[in-house]
Amino acid sequence: MTKLENSIIINADLEKIYQLAQAVEKYPEFIPEYKESKIIGRENGKIIIARAALINQHLMRWKSKVWFSPNKSIEFEQIEGKLKGMQVKWTFEQIPGGTKVTILHLFKLNIPLIGWFLEKLVARPRIEKTARNVLISLKKRIEQIGY
């Protein structure tokens, strides 16, 4: 299992950042890679979203279950797509001078013989780059526009 963790400090109140982060349908407005993020259903207190993102010049599509712990975390579980089963958790921590936002990814590619290779050398760098870009985009949106 691969674990990736990326963090950024945003110079704004936690509540303001969380408000934007939980607005999953707005992601294409401020995250350049994201081309689609739509709520397509609800199930047991969770929402189901369909997403599309341009990753390394390839349009990737997936669906995720999402649940919220207000002003603490947002959790995603990929239910369809190439990384089905991937767990993603965004956490929000108020610190002096701003808010620390962390994105944690947990995933494993269950492909016989080459899964480990693809996980470490292909998926990991792409997911890490995307996570960094998401955090930078969130920071820019909050700090430059205010939301």
Buried (B, 14 or more C-beta within 10 A) or exposed (E): EBEBEBBBBBEBBBEBBBBBBBEBEBBBEBBEBBBBBEEEEEEEEBBBBBBBBEBEEEEBEBBBBBBBEEBEBBBBBBBEBEBBEBBBBBBBBEEEEBBBBBBBBBBBBEEEEEEEEEBEEEBBEBBBBBBBBBBBBBBEBBEEEEE
